[in-house]
């Protein structure tokens, strides 16, 4: 009975989590093992063990990843096909906590594997004290997440409270079209937006610093923006989903396709402001303005292409991630083979516009009936 219950929870929550985030882990693996050699990994961990600041940054990254797992579990609770999870509350409290701990440990496998490597380096270098801090952090994080999951079981439909200032703004000011998408993301997918931005910005900071400080080739900038765009891909999926679910009426308005496409570019330009700020901050005096502009437009063209690609056919999130995986590999190889960045931007935007103008009016999101 206990083994069967664990298998159900594992397949429903843990295995599906890794399947849904295959693109995310692909980017992490490419960044971790494609840009850094094993010797550099060991040197980086050694610096972390000697620097409380760097170790704190690592804890912050793990916290962001934990929030990503928590957000996924929260979404699983809200899905109709997972309502059976609430029956789990009928089990005794110790059993519930134990199973939630096993699930969170399963979701935390990437962190635990990296921690095992840190422990090995720590014992090799004689830096044992930081390992105690890492252990306390891990125990505390696991305890908080397990408690949170059990709380959601006890209160499946909590009351939603809104700040008075938010209501005041909504009642007295109209929202520009550009901000419909931003408002949807910040209200409905806050954690997803923060995690995606934190992940993409962290990757981009690392790559632009390699270019600005270490003198790497400009190819590293295109790779960094590719990883950043991949980190934002799920945001693109949510934007297109919002457009089809909530903004169908806009299709009936007399706006030409070119204007709609330019509005789409404006939306993703706003979403890329953090990444654009990073590029300007670190590359202003290290690269020419044309290189900076190329990197920004490269990321913008990728996001617009992802959005237009979604209008071609109805894809669920897992299928979209799989398609994105192969698209990312193709672009990655093109970058390694020294493709012309401006040519890629032109082809990407042209293809995106072709798909958008061809499928925008004919595409309709169909909700399949549940069996």
Rosetta blueprint (number, residue, H / E / L):
1 X L
2 X H
3 X H
4 X H
5 X H
6 X H
7 X H
8 X H
9 X H
10 X H
11 X H
12 X H
13 X H
14 X H
15 X H
16 X H
17 X H
18 X H
19 X H
20 X H
21 X L
22 X H
23 X H
24 X H
25 X H
26 X H
27 X H
28 X H
29 X H
30 X H
31 X H
32 X H
33 X H
34 X H
35 X L
36 X L
37 X L
38 X H
39 X H
40 X H
41 X H
42 X H
43 X H
44 X H
45 X H
46 X H
47 X H
48 X H
49 X H
50 X H
51 X L
52 X H
53 X H
54 X H
55 X H
56 X H
57 X H
58 X H
59 X H
60 X H
61 X H
62 X H
63 X H
64 X H
65 X H
66 X H
67 X H
68 X H
69 X H
70 X H
71 X H
72 X H
73 X H
74 X H
75 X H
76 X H
77 X H
78 X H
79 X L
80 X H
81 X H
82 X H
83 X H
84 X H
85 X H
86 X H
87 X H
88 X H
89 X H
90 X H
91 X L
92 X L
93 X H
94 X H
95 X H
96 X H
97 X H
98 X H
99 X H
100 X H
101 X H
102 X H
103 X H
104 X H
105 X H
106 X H
107 X H
108 X L
109 X H
110 X H
111 X H
112 X H
113 X H
114 X H
115 X H
116 X H
117 X H
118 X H
119 X H
120 X H
121 X H
122 X H
123 X H
124 X H
125 X H
126 X L
127 X L
128 X L
129 X H
130 X H
131 X H
132 X H
133 X H
134 X H
135 X H
136 X H
137 X H
138 X H
139 X H
140 X H
141 X H
142 X H
143 X H
144 X H
145 X H
146 X H
147 X H
148 X H
149 X H
150 X H
151 X H
152 X H
153 X H
154 X H
155 X L
156 X L
157 X L
158 X L
159 X L
160 X L
161 X L
162 X L
163 X L
164 X H
165 X H
166 X H
167 X H
168 X H
169 X H
170 X H
171 X H
172 X H
173 X L
174 X L
175 X L
176 X L
177 X L
178 X H
179 X H
180 X H
181 X H
182 X H
183 X H
184 X H
185 X H
186 X H
187 X H
188 X H
189 X L
190 X H
191 X H
192 X H
193 X H
194 X H
195 X H
196 X H
197 X H
198 X H
199 X H
200 X H
201 X H
202 X H
203 X H
204 X H
205 X H
206 X H
207 X H
208 X H
209 X H
210 X H
211 X H
212 X H
213 X H
214 X H
215 X L
216 X L
217 X L
218 X L
219 X H
220 X H
221 X H
222 X H
223 X H
224 X H
225 X H
226 X H
227 X H
228 X H
229 X H
230 X H
231 X H
232 X L
233 X H
234 X H
235 X H
236 X H
237 X H
238 X H
239 X H
240 X H
241 X H
242 X H
243 X H
244 X H
245 X H
246 X H
247 X L
248 X H
249 X H
250 X H
251 X H
252 X H
253 X L
254 X L
255 X L
256 X L
257 X H
258 X H
259 X H
260 X H
261 X H
262 X H
263 X H
264 X H
265 X H
266 X H
267 X H
268 X H
269 X H
270 X H
271 X H
272 X L
273 X H
274 X H
275 X H
276 X H
277 X H
278 X H
279 X H
280 X H
281 X H
282 X H
283 X H
284 X L
285 X L
286 X L
287 X L
288 X L
289 X H
290 X H
291 X H
292 X H
293 X H
294 X H
295 X H
296 X H
297 X H
298 X H
299 X H
300 X H
301 X H
302 X H
303 X H
304 X H
305 X H
306 X H
307 X H
308 X H
309 X H
310 X H
311 X L
312 X L
313 X L
314 X L
315 X L
316 X L
317 X H
318 X H
319 X H
320 X H
321 X H
322 X H
323 X H
324 X H
325 X H
326 X H
327 X H
328 X H
329 X H
330 X H
331 X H
332 X H
333 X H
334 X H
335 X H
336 X H
337 X L
338 X L
339 X L
340 X L
341 X H
342 X H
343 X H
344 X H
345 X H
346 X H
347 X H
348 X H
349 X H
350 X H
351 X H
352 X H
353 X H
354 X H
355 X H
356 X H
357 X H
358 X H
359 X H
360 X L
361 X L
362 X L
363 X L
364 X L
365 X L
366 X L
367 X L
368 X L
369 X L
370 X L
371 X L
